[in-house]
Amino acid sequence: MKNKAAADRILKLSFPADWKELANLPPPERSGLGRTDLKKAAKVAEAAYALWYEVITTLNGTAGKRVTAESPISGEQILVTGRDLWDFIALKVGSYYDFAVRILLSEPKARGPALLPGLDLKIADTVLDRLKTHIRDEGIKDPRYSNGGDIASAYTLGLTCIHFASGITGVPLSARTMEVVSQISLRSLVRSRTLTNYRYQKLLADRLIDGLLDIQIEYLESAIELLDEDHRSGVFSAIQLPELSLLAMRAASVVKKYGRKHVEKVFEHQLSLVFQSFGFHVVSTRSGRSTVDLFCVSSDPSEGYSFMVEAKTTKGRYALPKNDARALRDYANDTKSALRPLPPLKFVLVVASEPAKTIPAKITDLSALLGVPARFCTASQIAALREVIPGPLPAAAFRDEILRSGPVLPDDFAARVARSYEAVQGAHVKFAEQLLSVHQGRLGRDVP
């Protein structure tokens, strides 16, 4: 097979039927695949991945076979047999996939929301399961087969995650999470390379490690280029919506990040920033105590009211113990009498992780105790509300949705407020369009 035809030839090969031709593929750098031919690179990537998948899950595809082929190290002709041949072919097709993917990801116009060519996450997730089933059923004890699967799995997972981290929408995980998973996958790939005793597996792992590192570095460099060096972060840059529910449940990750003693304070601060971004004036009323309160006042002069927010961090579900209810009652009464010049206190909002089964009844009792409605909502609901509404909250709609809800705000609370916001925005847009239409009509009449 001529080198210049290799990039075209691989598109038509299959395994194990064409094992000899696959073993004799030249290095992808000499396959005739140009670095500017994106369409061909996509086809090669798709074909190479399919071949790679078949090789690592077809354990007996090279049993009893032998071939003389070019050494990937010296370039000389060498004899490769049996199980070494299995590794050798995996090295060849895996190298073609890596080479084609590097071409694709080096071109911004080749990136997009679709998975990388040939890479189906559902298939990738089942590769190791299928491989382990074959190993068990056939009683194979040679660890090279599971090692080959580990190498392929770690590389493809790391590659997919860094691809998604580059700003592709519609992915359920954050870019930061994708970055971390890609790094973990790279570590797994390095460990698989260290643990394997098979030279062709080591060669493939070396190439894939180099490729994944190059792609990660390119991603990080492009991320840095998107940052304005003159920009100085302020309070809104400090809002961490993905952390809000983690803080409320005192998750191990935020305890490690902020320290056990500071989680409650950070939670209060995050809620303060979020409610300020909603358009409320916010005062932290009891900073540093076991019961953390925020006093919020509507900035809409036509809808003057105030409310209190109680921020609770607990490892388990929050159950509103008697001491909390009593302290909240005393403080709410003090607040109502001390702040009479301000808009009236309309409700008290208890924000925590998840409610205990007893919360509805206890919140109802708390409302009677306070003399104003009390409501429970989760931290994730507050975060969701901020995500679905880009601007200030419609103060009246926010208040009304809270007051018409039961003691525990419903799961669709954010969606309900969002609908009110969209209605208000739509009315404003229509009014502005009417004004512009009248203005443009006048301009038209003034033109001679």
C-alpha positions as CSV (number, residue, x, y, z in Angstrom):
1,M,0.0,0.0,0.0
2,K,1.4,3.4,-1.0
3,N,2.0,5.9,1.7
4,K,0.1,8.6,-0.2
5,A,-3.0,6.5,-0.3
6,A,-3.0,5.5,3.4
7,A,-5.4,8.3,4.5
8,D,-7.9,7.1,1.9
9,R,-7.2,3.4,2.4
10,I,-8.0,3.4,6.1
11,L,-11.5,4.6,5.3
12,K,-12.2,1.2,3.7
13,L,-10.5,-1.2,6.1
14,S,-12.1,-3.3,8.8
15,F,-10.9,-5.5,11.7
16,P,-10.1,-8.4,11.9
17,A,-10.6,-8.9,8.1
18,D,-7.9,-6.4,7.1
19,W,-5.5,-7.0,10.0
20,K,-2.4,-7.3,7.7
21,E,-3.1,-4.0,5.9
22,L,-3.8,-2.3,9.2
23,A,-0.5,-3.5,10.6
24,N,1.3,-2.1,7.5
25,L,-0.2,1.4,7.7
26,P,2.6,4.0,7.7
27,P,2.7,6.6,10.5
28,P,-0.2,9.0,10.1
29,E,2.3,11.8,9.5
30,R,3.1,10.1,6.2
31,S,-0.4,9.1,5.3
32,G,-1.1,11.9,3.0
33,L,-3.6,13.6,5.4
34,G,-2.9,17.3,5.1
35,R,-3.3,19.6,8.1
36,T,-5.7,21.8,6.2
37,D,-8.0,19.1,4.9
38,L,-10.6,19.2,7.7
39,K,-13.2,17.1,5.8
40,K,-10.7,14.3,5.2
41,A,-9.5,14.6,8.8
42,A,-13.1,14.1,10.1
43,K,-13.5,11.0,7.9
44,V,-10.2,9.5,9.0
45,A,-11.0,10.2,12.7
46,E,-14.4,8.5,12.4
47,A,-12.9,5.5,10.6
48,A,-9.9,5.2,13.0
49,Y,-12.1,5.4,16.1
50,A,-14.4,2.6,14.8
51,L,-11.3,0.4,14.0
52,W,-9.8,1.2,17.4
53,Y,-13.0,0.2,19.1
54,E,-13.2,-3.1,17.2
55,V,-9.5,-3.9,17.9
56,I,-9.7,-3.5,21.7
57,T,-12.9,-5.5,21.9
58,T,-12.0,-8.3,19.5
59,L,-9.5,-10.3,21.6
60,N,-8.8,-13.1,19.3
61,G,-8.5,-11.1,16.1
62,T,-4.8,-11.7,15.8
63,A,-4.4,-15.1,17.3
64,G,-1.9,-17.3,15.4
65,K,-1.1,-14.4,13.0
66,R,2.3,-12.9,12.1
67,V,3.4,-10.0,9.9
68,T,6.5,-8.2,8.9
69,A,5.9,-4.5,9.3
70,E,7.6,-1.2,9.8
71,S,8.8,-0.6,13.4
72,P,7.3,2.6,14.9
73,I,10.7,3.2,16.6
74,S,13.5,2.4,14.2
75,G,11.5,2.4,10.9
76,E,13.0,-1.0,10.1
77,Q,11.0,-4.1,9.1
78,I,10.3,-6.3,12.1
79,L,8.3,-9.4,12.8
80,V,5.2,-9.0,14.9
81,T,3.1,-11.9,16.1
82,G,0.1,-13.0,18.1
83,R,-0.8,-10.8,21.0
84,D,1.9,-8.3,20.3
85,L,0.2,-7.9,16.9
86,W,-3.0,-6.9,18.7
87,D,-1.2,-4.1,20.5
88,F,0.6,-3.2,17.3
89,I,-2.6,-2.7,15.3
90,A,-4.1,-0.7,18.2
91,L,-1.1,1.5,18.2
92,K,-1.5,2.1,14.4
93,V,-5.2,3.0,14.4
94,G,-5.1,4.9,17.7
95,S,-2.3,7.0,16.3
96,Y,-4.4,7.8,13.2
97,Y,-7.3,8.9,15.4
98,D,-5.0,11.1,17.6
99,F,-3.4,12.7,14.5
100,A,-6.8,13.4,12.8
101,V,-8.3,14.9,16.0
102,R,-5.3,17.2,16.5
103,I,-5.9,18.6,13.1
104,L,-9.6,19.1,13.8
105,L,-9.1,20.8,17.2
106,S,-6.3,23.0,15.9
107,E,-8.8,24.8,13.7
108,P,-11.5,26.9,15.5
109,K,-13.9,26.6,12.6
110,A,-13.8,22.8,13.0
111,R,-15.1,23.0,16.6
112,G,-18.8,22.8,17.4
113,P,-21.4,21.3,19.6
114,A,-21.3,17.9,18.0
115,L,-19.2,15.1,19.5
116,L,-15.8,14.6,17.9
117,P,-16.0,12.4,14.8
118,G,-16.5,8.7,15.7
119,L,-16.8,9.4,19.4
120,D,-20.1,8.3,20.8
121,L,-20.2,8.6,24.6
122,K,-22.7,5.7,24.9
123,I,-20.4,3.5,23.0
124,A,-17.3,4.7,24.8
125,D,-19.0,4.0,28.2
126,T,-19.6,0.4,27.1
127,V,-16.1,-0.4,25.7
128,L,-14.6,-1.5,29.0
129,D,-17.7,-3.4,30.0
130,R,-17.7,-5.3,26.7
131,L,-14.0,-5.9,26.9
132,K,-14.2,-7.2,30.5
133,T,-17.1,-9.6,29.5
134,H,-14.9,-11.0,26.7
135,I,-12.0,-11.5,29.1
136,R,-14.2,-13.2,31.7
137,D,-16.0,-15.4,29.2
138,E,-12.9,-16.6,27.4
139,G,-10.9,-17.0,30.6
140,I,-8.0,-14.8,29.4
141,K,-5.5,-13.9,32.1
142,D,-3.2,-11.7,30.0
143,P,-3.6,-8.2,31.5
144,R,-2.7,-6.6,28.2
145,Y,-6.3,-6.6,27.1
146,S,-7.7,-4.7,30.0
147,N,-4.7,-2.3,29.8
148,G,-5.5,-1.6,26.2
149,G,-9.0,-0.8,27.1
150,D,-8.0,1.5,30.0
151,I,-5.7,3.5,27.7
152,A,-8.4,4.0,25.1
153,S,-11.0,4.9,27.7
154,A,-8.9,7.4,29.6
155,Y,-7.8,9.2,26.4
156,T,-11.3,9.4,24.8
157,L,-12.9,10.6,28.1
158,G,-10.2,13.3,28.6
159,L,-10.4,14.4,25.0
160,T,-14.2,14.6,25.0
161,C,-14.3,16.6,28.3
162,I,-11.7,19.2,27.2
163,H,-13.6,19.5,23.9
164,F,-16.9,20.3,25.8
165,A,-15.1,22.7,28.2
166,S,-14.3,25.0,25.3
167,G,-17.7,26.7,25.6
168,I,-20.0,24.3,23.9
169,T,-23.6,24.9,25.0
170,G,-26.1,22.2,26.0
171,V,-23.6,20.2,28.2
172,P,-25.0,19.5,31.7
173,L,-21.7,19.9,33.4
174,S,-19.8,23.2,33.9
175,A,-16.6,24.0,31.9
176,R,-14.6,23.8,35.2
177,T,-15.9,20.3,35.9
178,M,-15.0,19.3,32.4
179,E,-11.5,20.6,32.8
180,V,-11.1,18.7,36.1
181,V,-12.4,15.4,34.6
182,S,-10.0,15.8,31.6
183,Q,-7.1,16.2,34.0
184,I,-8.2,13.2,36.0
185,S,-8.4,11.2,32.7
186,L,-4.9,12.4,31.8
187,R,-3.6,11.1,35.1
188,S,-5.3,7.7,34.5
189,L,-3.7,7.6,31.1
190,V,-0.2,8.2,32.6
191,R,-0.8,5.5,35.2
192,S,-1.9,3.0,32.6
193,R,1.3,3.8,30.7
194,T,3.3,3.2,33.8
195,L,1.6,0.0,34.8
196,T,1.7,-1.8,31.4
197,N,4.6,-4.0,30.5
198,Y,3.9,-4.1,26.8
199,R,6.0,-1.9,24.5
200,Y,3.4,-1.1,21.9
201,Q,0.9,-0.1,24.6
202,K,3.6,2.2,26.1
203,L,4.2,3.7,22.7
204,L,0.5,4.4,22.1
205,A,0.1,5.8,25.6
206,D,3.1,8.1,25.0
207,R,1.6,9.5,21.9
208,L,-1.9,9.9,23.4
209,I,-0.5,11.6,26.5
210,D,1.4,14.1,24.3
211,G,-1.7,14.6,22.2
212,L,-4.0,15.2,25.1
213,L,-1.5,17.6,26.8
214,D,-1.2,19.6,23.5
215,I,-5.0,19.9,23.3
216,Q,-5.4,20.8,26.9
217,I,-2.7,23.5,26.7
218,E,-4.2,24.9,23.5
219,Y,-7.6,25.1,25.3
220,L,-6.1,26.9,28.3
221,E,-4.1,29.3,26.1
222,S,-7.3,30.2,24.2
223,A,-9.1,30.7,27.5
224,I,-6.5,33.1,28.7
225,E,-6.7,35.0,25.4
226,L,-10.4,35.6,26.0
227,L,-9.7,37.4,29.2
228,D,-9.3,41.2,29.3
229,E,-6.1,41.9,31.2
230,D,-7.3,45.4,32.1
231,H,-10.5,44.1,33.6
232,R,-10.7,44.2,37.4
233,S,-13.1,41.8,39.1
234,G,-15.8,43.2,41.3
235,V,-18.6,42.0,43.5
236,F,-20.5,40.3,40.6
237,S,-17.5,38.3,39.6
238,A,-17.7,36.9,43.2
239,I,-21.1,35.4,42.7
240,Q,-20.7,31.6,42.6
241,L,-24.2,30.2,41.7
242,P,-22.9,26.6,41.3
243,E,-21.6,26.7,44.9
244,L,-24.9,27.9,46.5
245,S,-26.5,24.6,47.2
246,L,-23.1,23.1,48.1
247,L,-22.6,25.7,50.8
248,A,-26.2,25.1,52.1
249,M,-25.5,21.4,52.5
250,R,-21.9,22.0,53.8
251,A,-20.5,19.7,51.0
252,A,-17.0,18.5,51.6
253,S,-15.7,20.4,48.6
254,V,-16.7,23.8,50.0
255,V,-15.7,22.9,53.5
256,K,-12.2,22.2,52.1
257,K,-12.2,25.4,50.1
258,Y,-13.4,27.9,52.7
259,G,-12.9,26.1,56.0
260,R,-15.5,24.6,58.3
261,K,-15.9,27.8,60.3
262,H,-16.4,30.0,57.3
263,V,-19.0,28.1,55.2
264,E,-21.9,29.8,56.9
265,K,-20.5,33.2,56.5
266,V,-19.7,32.6,52.8
267,F,-23.3,31.3,52.3
268,E,-24.7,34.5,53.8
269,H,-22.4,36.6,51.6
270,Q,-23.4,34.7,48.4
271,L,-27.1,35.1,49.2
272,S,-26.5,38.8,49.8
273,L,-24.8,39.3,46.4
274,V,-27.6,37.3,44.6
275,F,-30.4,39.3,46.2
276,Q,-28.6,42.5,45.5
277,S,-28.3,41.4,41.9
278,F,-32.1,40.9,41.9
279,G,-32.5,44.6,42.6
280,F,-33.1,44.6,46.4
281,H,-31.2,46.7,49.0
282,V,-29.6,44.2,51.3
283,V,-28.3,44.6,54.9
284,S,-26.6,41.8,56.8
285,T,-28.2,42.1,60.2
286,R,-26.5,39.6,62.4
287,S,-23.1,38.9,60.8
288,G,-21.1,36.1,62.3
289,R,-23.7,34.6,64.6
290,S,-25.3,31.2,64.5
291,T,-28.4,32.5,62.9
292,V,-27.5,34.6,59.9
293,D,-30.1,37.1,58.6
294,L,-30.4,39.4,55.6
295,F,-32.8,42.3,55.6
296,C,-34.0,43.1,52.1
297,V,-35.9,46.1,50.9
298,S,-37.5,46.5,47.4
299,S,-35.9,49.2,45.3
300,D,-39.2,49.7,43.4
301,P,-40.9,52.7,44.8
302,S,-44.3,51.5,43.5
303,E,-43.9,48.2,45.3
304,G,-42.5,49.1,48.7
305,Y,-42.0,46.1,51.0
306,S,-39.2,44.3,52.9
307,F,-38.5,40.7,53.8
308,M,-36.0,38.8,55.8
309,V,-33.8,35.9,54.6
310,E,-32.5,33.3,57.0
311,A,-29.5,31.4,55.6
312,K,-29.1,27.9,57.1
313,T,-26.2,25.5,56.4
314,T,-26.7,21.9,57.5
315,K,-25.2,18.6,56.4
316,G,-28.6,16.9,56.4
317,R,-32.1,18.1,55.7
318,Y,-33.1,21.3,57.6
319,A,-35.8,20.7,60.2
320,L,-36.1,24.2,61.8
321,P,-35.3,23.3,65.4
322,K,-37.2,25.1,68.2
323,N,-34.2,27.3,69.1
324,D,-34.0,28.7,65.6
325,A,-37.8,29.3,65.4
326,R,-37.7,31.2,68.8
327,A,-34.6,33.2,67.9
328,L,-36.2,34.1,64.5
329,R,-39.4,35.2,66.2
330,D,-37.6,37.4,68.6
331,Y,-35.5,39.0,66.0
332,A,-38.4,39.5,63.5
333,N,-40.4,41.3,66.3
334,D,-37.4,43.5,67.1
335,T,-36.9,44.3,63.4
336,K,-40.6,45.2,62.8
337,S,-40.6,47.7,65.7
338,A,-37.1,49.1,65.1
339,L,-37.6,49.6,61.3
340,R,-41.0,51.2,61.2
341,P,-39.9,54.0,58.8
342,L,-39.0,51.4,56.2
343,P,-41.5,49.5,54.0
344,P,-43.5,46.9,55.9
345,L,-42.1,43.4,56.5
346,K,-44.1,41.1,54.2
347,F,-42.5,37.7,54.7
348,V,-39.6,35.7,56.0
349,L,-37.7,33.4,53.7
350,V,-35.7,30.5,55.2
351,V,-33.1,29.3,52.7
352,A,-31.3,25.9,53.3
353,S,-30.4,22.8,51.4
354,E,-33.3,20.4,51.5
355,P,-36.4,20.4,53.8
356,A,-37.1,17.7,56.4
357,K,-40.5,16.1,56.3
358,T,-41.6,18.1,59.2
359,I,-40.8,21.5,57.6
360,P,-44.2,22.3,56.1
361,A,-45.9,22.0,59.5
362,K,-43.1,23.9,61.3
363,I,-43.1,26.7,58.7
364,T,-46.9,27.0,59.1
365,D,-46.4,27.3,62.9
366,L,-43.6,29.8,62.4
367,S,-45.9,32.0,60.3
368,A,-48.4,32.2,63.2
369,L,-45.5,32.9,65.6
370,L,-44.1,35.7,63.5
371,G,-47.3,37.3,62.5
372,V,-46.1,37.4,58.9
373,P,-45.9,34.6,56.3
374,A,-42.8,32.4,56.5
375,R,-41.7,30.3,53.5
376,F,-38.9,27.7,53.0
377,C,-36.9,27.4,49.7
378,T,-33.8,25.6,48.7
379,A,-30.5,27.3,47.8
380,S,-30.8,25.7,44.4
381,Q,-34.1,27.4,43.8
382,I,-32.4,30.8,44.4
383,A,-29.6,29.9,42.0
384,A,-32.1,28.7,39.4
385,L,-34.0,32.0,39.7
386,R,-30.9,34.0,39.1
387,E,-30.1,31.8,36.1
388,V,-33.4,32.2,34.3
389,I,-33.8,35.9,34.8
390,P,-31.1,38.1,33.4
391,G,-32.1,41.4,35.0
392,P,-33.7,42.7,38.2
393,L,-36.7,40.7,39.6
394,P,-40.1,42.1,39.1
395,A,-40.7,43.0,42.8
396,A,-44.4,42.5,42.8
397,A,-44.3,39.2,41.0
398,F,-41.6,37.9,43.4
399,R,-43.6,38.9,46.4
400,D,-46.9,37.6,45.1
401,E,-45.5,34.2,44.0
402,I,-44.1,33.7,47.5
403,L,-47.3,34.7,49.3
404,R,-49.5,32.5,47.1
405,S,-47.3,29.5,47.6
406,G,-47.5,27.0,50.4
407,P,-45.0,26.8,53.3
408,V,-42.4,25.2,51.0
409,L,-42.0,27.0,47.7
410,P,-42.8,24.7,44.7
411,D,-40.2,23.2,42.4
412,D,-41.4,25.5,39.5
413,F,-41.1,28.7,41.6
414,A,-38.3,30.1,39.5
415,A,-40.2,29.3,36.3
416,R,-43.3,31.1,37.6
417,V,-41.4,34.3,38.5
418,A,-39.6,34.0,35.1
419,R,-43.0,34.1,33.3
420,S,-44.0,37.2,35.1
421,Y,-40.6,38.8,34.2
422,E,-41.1,37.9,30.6
423,A,-44.5,39.5,30.6
424,V,-43.2,42.7,32.1
425,Q,-40.3,42.8,29.7
426,G,-42.7,42.2,26.8
427,A,-44.9,45.1,27.8
428,H,-41.8,47.3,28.1
429,V,-40.6,46.3,24.6
430,K,-44.0,46.8,23.1
431,F,-44.3,50.3,24.6
432,A,-40.8,51.3,23.4
433,E,-41.6,50.0,19.9
434,Q,-44.7,52.1,19.8
435,L,-42.8,55.2,20.9
436,L,-40.2,54.6,18.3
437,S,-42.8,54.1,15.6
438,V,-44.5,57.4,16.5
439,H,-41.2,59.2,16.5
440,Q,-40.1,57.7,13.2
441,G,-43.5,58.7,11.7
442,R,-43.0,62.3,12.8
443,L,-39.5,62.3,11.3
444,G,-41.0,61.1,8.0
445,R,-43.5,63.9,7.9
446,D,-40.7,66.5,8.6
447,V,-38.7,65.4,5.6
448,P,-39.5,67.7,2.6
